[in-house]
């Protein structure tokens, strides 16, 4: 395991780090051992590959054994060729984050990585608009142990690819389908019937979603803890009451801009201390009054 550099007191009272080259191993001519590289940000590893052939080979060994790879930390700074090169030998990934790389990540780069990493448990493709349904199908067929999936703002996600996911990844615990506007009730209902262990689900910003989806989720995913329905304009009180009845572990509900959801269905959830992103009507009225008057008059809310 990595031996931390010794801190030694200096004459000015500050500590200096012992940078003795012996920490890096004589066999590598001063290069750090692979276990040392976990302390470096990914963007530094990309740069270090250009230092020498020894560094390049060393970093390739390290990357081949990485279990977590997060491209969101460097965004579009890494070229396509570097991405392919860095992961070409890795077969042990458990977590892969690609968000913020929407301007260049395509199926061509991603499919080989997915195909050879069958132990992936967490994949985040949020915002990757250049991908297609083929990437989601590949994830569903290769990653049987998948637990967490981010697909926010991936408008290429369709009913068939989501059904494939539901059929093959039944251990899924969280999925973000924010702004996946091709999806309708039939796809969400199918997902709910297959993935019974869902704890976190976002259907936000999708006007196709109705009470049918929410009720099916409530009845099948009894362990649901977080649900985001922000902007689901067709969701009504009926499904929220069903949610309150079946999802007793619910901790958070987002219904902002759900104009057909009123306090009559939210109040039972508030009494169970569920965190809701919409204030009660009286509270909202007080906020508005404060904005107008510049102060909030005292009102006994317990009357």
C-alpha positions as CSV (number, residue, x, y, z in Angstrom):
1,X,0.0,0.0,0.0
2,X,1.1,3.6,-0.5
3,X,3.5,4.8,2.1
4,X,2.7,8.4,2.9
5,X,5.6,10.8,2.5
6,X,7.1,11.7,5.8
7,X,6.5,15.1,7.1
8,X,9.6,16.7,8.6
9,X,9.7,20.0,10.5
10,X,11.6,22.8,8.9
11,X,13.4,25.8,10.3
12,X,10.5,28.1,9.8
13,X,8.1,25.9,11.8
14,X,6.3,24.5,8.7
15,X,6.3,20.9,7.7
16,X,8.1,19.8,4.5
17,X,7.2,16.6,2.6
18,X,10.0,14.1,2.2
19,X,10.2,13.5,-1.5
20,X,13.0,10.9,-1.4
21,X,12.9,9.1,-4.8
22,X,13.1,5.7,-2.9
23,X,9.3,6.1,-2.4
24,X,8.9,5.7,-6.1
25,X,10.8,2.6,-6.6
26,X,14.3,2.2,-8.3
27,X,13.0,-0.3,-10.8
28,X,10.8,2.5,-12.3
29,X,13.5,5.0,-12.4
30,X,11.7,7.5,-10.1
31,X,8.2,6.7,-11.5
32,X,5.5,6.2,-8.8
33,X,4.2,2.7,-8.3
34,X,0.6,2.1,-9.6
35,X,-0.8,2.2,-6.0
36,X,0.5,5.7,-5.7
37,X,-1.5,7.0,-8.6
38,X,-4.9,6.7,-6.8
39,X,-3.9,10.0,-5.1
40,X,-3.7,11.9,-8.3
41,X,-6.7,13.5,-10.1
42,X,-7.6,12.0,-13.5
43,X,-6.5,15.0,-15.4
44,X,-3.0,14.7,-14.0
45,X,-2.8,11.1,-15.1
46,X,-3.7,12.1,-18.6
47,X,-0.9,14.6,-18.6
48,X,1.6,12.3,-17.0
49,X,1.2,9.8,-19.8
50,X,3.1,12.2,-22.0
51,X,6.2,12.4,-19.7
52,X,7.9,9.2,-20.8
53,X,7.2,5.7,-22.1
54,X,7.7,4.4,-18.5
55,X,5.0,6.8,-17.2
56,X,2.7,5.8,-20.0
57,X,3.1,2.1,-19.4
58,X,2.7,2.6,-15.6
59,X,-0.5,4.6,-15.9
60,X,-1.9,2.0,-18.4
61,X,-1.4,-0.7,-15.7
62,X,-3.1,1.5,-13.1
63,X,-6.1,2.4,-15.4
64,X,-6.5,-1.3,-16.3
65,X,-7.2,-2.0,-12.6
66,X,-9.3,1.1,-11.8
67,X,-12.7,0.3,-10.4
68,X,-14.0,3.9,-10.6
69,X,-13.6,6.2,-13.7
70,X,-15.2,9.7,-13.5
71,X,-14.9,11.8,-16.6
72,X,-17.0,14.6,-15.2
73,X,-14.0,15.8,-13.3
74,X,-12.2,16.7,-16.6
75,X,-15.1,17.1,-19.0
76,X,-14.2,17.7,-22.6
77,X,-10.5,18.2,-21.8
78,X,-9.8,14.6,-22.7
79,X,-9.8,13.7,-26.4
80,X,-11.7,10.7,-27.7
81,X,-8.5,8.9,-28.5
82,X,-7.3,9.3,-24.9
83,X,-10.6,7.9,-23.5
84,X,-10.4,4.8,-25.7
85,X,-6.7,4.3,-24.9
86,X,-7.2,4.8,-21.1
87,X,-9.9,2.2,-20.8
88,X,-9.0,-0.3,-23.5
89,X,-7.6,-2.9,-21.0
90,X,-9.9,-2.3,-18.1
91,X,-12.3,-5.2,-17.3
92,X,-12.9,-4.5,-13.6
93,X,-14.8,-1.2,-13.6
94,X,-17.6,-0.9,-11.0
95,X,-18.4,2.8,-11.5
96,X,-18.4,4.9,-14.7
97,X,-19.4,8.5,-14.9
98,X,-19.6,10.3,-18.2
99,X,-21.8,13.3,-17.5
100,X,-20.6,16.7,-18.9
101,X,-19.0,14.9,-21.9
102,X,-22.1,15.3,-24.1
103,X,-20.2,17.0,-26.9
104,X,-18.0,14.0,-27.8
105,X,-18.9,10.7,-26.2
106,X,-20.7,8.5,-28.7
107,X,-21.6,4.8,-29.0
108,X,-18.3,4.1,-30.8
109,X,-16.3,5.1,-27.8
110,X,-18.6,3.7,-25.1
111,X,-19.8,0.3,-26.4
112,X,-16.3,-1.4,-26.2
113,X,-15.9,-0.2,-22.6
114,X,-19.4,-1.4,-21.6
115,X,-18.9,-4.7,-23.4
116,X,-15.8,-5.7,-21.4
117,X,-16.9,-4.5,-18.0
118,X,-19.6,-6.8,-16.7
119,X,-19.1,-5.8,-13.1
120,X,-20.4,-2.2,-13.4
121,X,-22.8,-1.3,-10.6
122,X,-23.0,2.4,-11.3
123,X,-23.2,4.2,-14.7
124,X,-24.0,7.8,-15.2
125,X,-24.6,8.9,-18.8
126,X,-26.5,12.1,-17.8
127,X,-26.3,14.8,-20.5
128,X,-24.6,12.6,-23.1
129,X,-26.8,13.6,-26.0
130,X,-24.5,12.0,-28.7
131,X,-25.2,8.5,-27.4
132,X,-28.1,6.4,-28.7
133,X,-30.4,3.6,-27.5
134,X,-27.7,1.1,-28.4
135,X,-25.6,2.2,-25.4
136,X,-28.5,1.6,-23.0
137,X,-29.2,-1.8,-24.5
138,X,-25.5,-2.6,-24.2
139,X,-25.6,-1.6,-20.5
140,X,-28.7,-3.8,-19.9
141,X,-27.1,-6.9,-21.6
142,X,-23.6,-6.6,-20.1
143,X,-24.2,-5.1,-16.6
144,X,-26.4,-7.6,-14.8
145,X,-25.3,-6.2,-11.4
146,X,-26.2,-2.6,-12.2
147,X,-27.7,-0.7,-9.2
148,X,-27.5,3.0,-10.1
149,X,-28.1,4.5,-13.5
150,X,-28.1,8.2,-14.6
151,X,-29.9,9.1,-17.8
152,X,-31.0,12.7,-17.1
153,X,-31.5,14.7,-20.3
154,X,-30.8,11.7,-22.5
155,X,-33.7,12.2,-24.9
156,X,-32.6,9.2,-27.0
157,X,-33.9,6.8,-24.3
158,X,-37.0,5.1,-25.7
159,X,-39.4,2.5,-24.5
160,X,-37.7,-0.5,-26.1
161,X,-34.3,0.3,-24.5
162,X,-35.8,0.9,-21.1
163,X,-37.7,-2.4,-21.3
164,X,-34.4,-4.1,-22.1
165,X,-32.9,-2.5,-19.0
166,X,-35.9,-3.6,-16.9
167,X,-35.7,-7.2,-18.1
168,X,-32.0,-7.7,-17.4
169,X,-31.1,-5.3,-14.5
170,X,-33.7,-6.2,-11.9
171,X,-31.5,-5.3,-9.0
172,X,-31.6,-1.6,-10.0
173,X,-32.0,0.7,-7.0
174,X,-31.9,4.1,-8.5
175,X,-32.5,5.6,-11.9
176,X,-32.7,9.2,-13.1
177,X,-34.9,9.6,-16.1
178,X,-35.2,13.4,-15.9
179,X,-36.3,14.9,-19.3
180,X,-36.3,11.5,-21.1
181,X,-39.3,12.8,-23.0
182,X,-39.8,9.8,-25.3
183,X,-40.9,7.7,-22.3
184,X,-44.5,7.3,-21.6
185,X,-46.6,5.5,-19.0
186,X,-46.2,2.0,-20.6
187,X,-42.4,2.1,-20.3
188,X,-42.5,3.4,-16.7
189,X,-45.1,0.8,-15.6
190,X,-43.0,-2.0,-17.2
191,X,-39.9,-0.8,-15.3
192,X,-41.9,-0.6,-12.0
193,X,-43.1,-4.2,-12.4
194,X,-39.6,-5.6,-13.1
195,X,-37.4,-3.5,-10.8
196,X,-39.1,-4.0,-7.5
197,X,-36.0,-2.8,-5.5
198,X,-36.1,0.8,-6.7
199,X,-35.4,3.3,-3.9
200,X,-34.8,6.5,-6.0
201,X,-36.6,7.5,-9.2
202,X,-36.8,10.7,-11.2
203,X,-39.4,11.2,-13.8
204,X,-39.1,14.9,-13.8
205,X,-39.7,17.2,-16.8
206,X,-41.8,14.7,-18.7
207,X,-45.3,15.8,-19.6
208,X,-46.2,12.3,-20.8
209,X,-46.2,10.9,-17.3
210,X,-49.6,10.5,-15.7
211,X,-51.1,9.0,-12.5
212,X,-50.9,5.6,-14.2
213,X,-47.1,5.6,-13.9
214,X,-47.0,6.9,-10.3
215,X,-49.6,4.4,-9.1
216,X,-47.7,1.5,-10.7
217,X,-44.5,2.6,-9.1
218,X,-46.2,3.0,-5.7
219,X,-47.8,-0.5,-5.8
220,X,-44.7,-2.3,-7.0
221,X,-41.7,-0.4,-5.5
222,X,-42.8,-0.4,-1.8
223,X,-39.3,0.5,-0.6
224,X,-39.2,3.7,-2.6
225,X,-37.5,6.5,-0.7
226,X,-37.1,9.4,-3.2
227,X,-39.4,10.3,-6.1
228,X,-39.0,13.4,-8.3
229,X,-42.1,14.4,-10.3
230,X,-41.0,18.0,-11.0
231,X,-42.9,19.3,-14.0
232,X,-45.1,16.3,-14.5
233,X,-48.1,18.3,-15.4
234,X,-50.5,15.4,-15.7
235,X,-49.9,13.9,-12.3
236,X,-52.9,14.5,-10.0
237,X,-53.9,13.9,-6.3
238,X,-55.1,10.4,-6.9
239,X,-51.6,9.0,-7.5
240,X,-50.1,10.9,-4.7
241,X,-52.6,9.4,-2.3
242,X,-51.7,5.9,-3.7
243,X,-48.1,6.8,-3.1
244,X,-48.8,7.7,0.5
245,X,-50.7,4.4,1.0
246,X,-48.1,2.0,-0.4
247,X,-44.7,3.7,0.0
248,X,-44.3,3.9,3.7
249,X,-40.5,4.4,3.5
250,X,-40.8,7.5,1.3
251,X,-38.5,10.3,2.5
252,X,-38.5,12.8,-0.3
253,X,-41.1,13.9,-2.9
254,X,-40.6,16.6,-5.5
255,X,-43.8,17.9,-7.1
256,X,-42.9,21.5,-8.0
257,X,-44.8,22.7,-11.0
258,X,-47.3,19.8,-10.7
259,X,-50.3,22.1,-10.8
260,X,-52.8,19.4,-10.3
261,X,-51.3,18.2,-7.0
262,X,-52.8,20.0,-4.1
263,X,-52.4,20.0,-0.3
264,X,-55.2,17.5,0.2
265,X,-52.9,14.7,-1.0
266,X,-49.7,16.1,0.3
267,X,-50.8,16.7,3.9
268,X,-50.7,12.9,4.9
269,X,-47.1,12.8,3.7
270,X,-46.1,15.9,5.6
271,X,-47.5,14.3,8.8
272,X,-45.1,11.5,8.2
273,X,-42.2,14.0,7.9
274,X,-41.7,13.4,4.2
275,X,-39.6,16.2,2.7
276,X,-41.7,17.9,0.0
277,X,-40.3,20.7,-2.1
278,X,-43.6,22.6,-2.2
279,X,-44.6,24.7,0.9
280,X,-48.1,24.4,2.4
281,X,-50.5,27.0,1.1
282,X,-50.5,29.1,4.3
283,X,-46.7,29.1,4.4
284,X,-46.6,30.3,0.7
285,X,-49.1,33.0,1.5
286,X,-47.0,34.3,4.4
287,X,-43.9,34.4,2.1
288,X,-45.8,36.4,-0.5
289,X,-47.2,38.7,2.2
290,X,-43.7,39.3,3.5
291,X,-42.5,40.2,0.1
292,X,-45.3,42.8,-0.2
293,X,-45.1,44.2,3.3
294,X,-41.5,43.8,4.0
295,X,-42.2,41.8,7.2
296,X,-44.2,38.8,8.2
297,X,-47.2,39.4,10.6
298,X,-47.5,37.0,13.5
299,X,-50.1,34.3,12.9
300,X,-50.7,31.4,15.2
301,X,-50.4,28.4,12.8
302,X,-51.6,26.0,15.5
303,X,-55.2,27.5,15.6
